[in-house]
Amino acid sequence: MENGVQVRQVFLVNLPRNEVYARWRRLRDFPRFMKYVRRVEEIDEKRSRWTIEGPRGRSVTWEAEIVEEEPDRILAWRSVGDADIRHGGRVEFFDGTGGRGTVVATRMSYESPIGKMTPAVARLFGEDPATQVREDMRRFKRLLETGEIPTVDGQPTGAEPTETSEESAATAKRSRRGRRTAESGEATP
Amino acid sequence: MKAACWNGKTNVVIRDVPEPKILNPRDAIVRVTTSAICGSDLHLYGGFVPSMEKGDILGHEFMGEVVAVGPAVSNLFEGDRVVVPFAIACGACYFCERELWSLCDNSNPSAGKLEKLNGSATSGLFGYSHLYGGYAGGQAEFVRVPFADVGPMKVPAALEDEKVLFLSDIFPTGYMAADNCDISPGDTIAVFGAGPVGQFAIRSAFLLGAERVIAIESVPERLAMAEAGGAEPLDENAGDVIERLREMTGGMGPDSCIDAVGMEAHGHGMVDWYDKVKQTVKLEQDRPIVLRTAIMACRPGGTVSIPGVYAGFLDRVPLGAAFAKGLTFRMGQTHVHRYLRRLLEHILDEDIDPSFVITHRIGMEGIPDAYETFRDKKDGCIKVVIKPRGDLA
């Protein structure tokens, strides 16, 4: 689609299907593993209000409703109203073969109703949407299996404190990531 | 605290860095009492491993005393003396449940990058580049240990550090190399390379029931150490290795061959990778020759076991010979956790004293020079241990 993106990803979570489903059903926990989702307030059984981290620290909000729910099998939602972004997600849960836990198969879409990619959509999923969703799902799996998300942010390093123009691209990238974390005001996952 | 930091190719510096903090609920902080330089650290030192960044704290063989634990760690306490596996494993994923600890798919924060490179991600490693998670390593006074409720093993007070330190890597690595040979009574095992891992592979092969071990090596003191461990020495510079191995095994060839040398080349993306490998092949002719020789020497139906580190692509590996002879290949990073208790028992039973391999003992300030000494095999150097707080025994 020209004015949006659709992404499919599958991931195995090494836990029983009912447990995996129950954790995904806690929409309010999405910010713990979805990189750009800052807050999800559950208004009632079906409706929720989402706050997304937009470009340059500006946030985007929309309301979403659950449109399909089959416990331990399927959960789907989509945004309602006239927000700048239309978002939909559908997740199916299957038993993995041979004791491999639960297959989580997601399909996410983001589109702009005004017919072009707004900066917010581009920011969310413009560069590599598949990777973005995959990393979100990896964090979900890790949080469920281990109770935490592995990190090295905040560990000691012997890097020189003052960066010069000769510093490697990798170092520069790291510092950009650091600024973004600071902007969002969130604890690092 | 003081830490040994990678500062570019063949450049290791001691820097003052902040002490590590608990970052996740299952973390612990360990005060390092003894650490070591591993042969695989030389790949980092030589600049062969991509995704190293200046300032990265080196070291993945260490032990020490627990000084802090996160709220989710209930089996370790301040004051516990532990040895820490170099591979970080969560204990809960598909791979950990099957004792494939170094393939843990939850411990590597850079999993996405490694997945693109290798098809799948594997575990985080201490002090071993950002593709393997970028975890600060153990050539330092303190280390943060993730998933501390799974990895660190408490060690009996009666055993001094030097007897248990190598449970962190090279003893299990040599042992897994031998274990991967599925040794039957009467077997002859050829071990290529008598560096620290080769030395432990030799002794482990005997522990696992090998009748004969042949050590192929060119450095005299390493051959002598192998011989002291019961191996028959074969100087690789003294004639055709394959021919002599055949002669020594009644014309059949060794039942299994262990490549404890590996190859010093990695890269950053496929094309770079391939180029760098080819470049290194030209510069360091001996490295791919080991694997090739092992394949050619091994008896039909035998096993080639590879604890030496490989990455990327190899030219002119005789897969046709391997296929024709029906060889089995076993390889990979060591599943350290799988072997910890078994090997501690061997130490307690005095079947082996792993400290035999140590040739050099240094403090923190000696680390930069020791990298060079170890790389160049100068001064009889086989294994360097580090006392971060200077209390050299």
Chai-1 contact restraints between the chains, C-beta under 6 A:
chainA,res_idxA,chainB,res_idxB,connection_type,confidence,min_distance_angstrom,max_distance_angstrom,comment,restraint_id
A,N14,B,C93,contact,1.0,0.0,6.0,A-B,restraint_1
A,N14,B,Y94,contact,1.0,0.0,6.0,A-B,restraint_2
A,E135,B,G112,contact,1.0,0.0,6.0,A-B,restraint_3
A,R142,B,N106,contact,1.0,0.0,6.0,A-B,restraint_4
A,E145,B,A92,contact,1.0,0.0,6.0,A-B,restraint_5
A,E145,B,C93,contact,1.0,0.0,6.0,A-B,restraint_6
A,E145,B,N106,contact,1.0,0.0,6.0,A-B,restraint_7
A,T146,B,C90,contact,1.0,0.0,6.0,A-B,restraint_8
A,T146,B,A92,contact,1.0,0.0,6.0,A-B,restraint_9
A,T146,B,N106,contact,1.0,0.0,6.0,A-B,restraint_10
A,E148,B,N24,contact,1.0,0.0,6.0,A-B,restraint_11
A,E148,B,P25,contact,1.0,0.0,6.0,A-B,restraint_12
A,E148,B,R26,contact,1.0,0.0,6.0,A-B,restraint_13
A,P150,B,S107,contact,1.0,0.0,6.0,A-B,restraint_14
A,P150,B,P109,contact,1.0,0.0,6.0,A-B,restraint_15
A,T151,B,L23,contact,1.0,0.0,6.0,A-B,restraint_16
A,T151,B,P109,contact,1.0,0.0,6.0,A-B,restraint_17
A,V152,B,P109,contact,1.0,0.0,6.0,A-B,restraint_18
A,V152,B,G134,contact,1.0,0.0,6.0,A-B,restraint_19
A,V152,B,Y135,contact,1.0,0.0,6.0,A-B,restraint_20
A,G154,B,L23,contact,1.0,0.0,6.0,A-B,restraint_21
A,Q155,B,P20,contact,1.0,0.0,6.0,A-B,restraint_22
A,Q155,B,A136,contact,1.0,0.0,6.0,A-B,restraint_23
A,Q155,B,R144,contact,1.0,0.0,6.0,A-B,restraint_24
A,P156,B,V17,contact,1.0,0.0,6.0,A-B,restraint_25
A,P156,B,P18,contact,1.0,0.0,6.0,A-B,restraint_26
A,P156,B,P20,contact,1.0,0.0,6.0,A-B,restraint_27
A,P156,B,A136,contact,1.0,0.0,6.0,A-B,restraint_28
A,T157,B,G55,contact,1.0,0.0,6.0,A-B,restraint_29
A,G158,B,A3,contact,1.0,0.0,6.0,A-B,restraint_30
A,G158,B,C5,contact,1.0,0.0,6.0,A-B,restraint_31
A,G158,B,R15,contact,1.0,0.0,6.0,A-B,restraint_32
A,G158,B,V17,contact,1.0,0.0,6.0,A-B,restraint_33
A,G158,B,G55,contact,1.0,0.0,6.0,A-B,restraint_34
A,A159,B,K54,contact,1.0,0.0,6.0,A-B,restraint_35
A,A159,B,G55,contact,1.0,0.0,6.0,A-B,restraint_36
A,A170,B,E53,contact,1.0,0.0,6.0,A-B,restraint_37
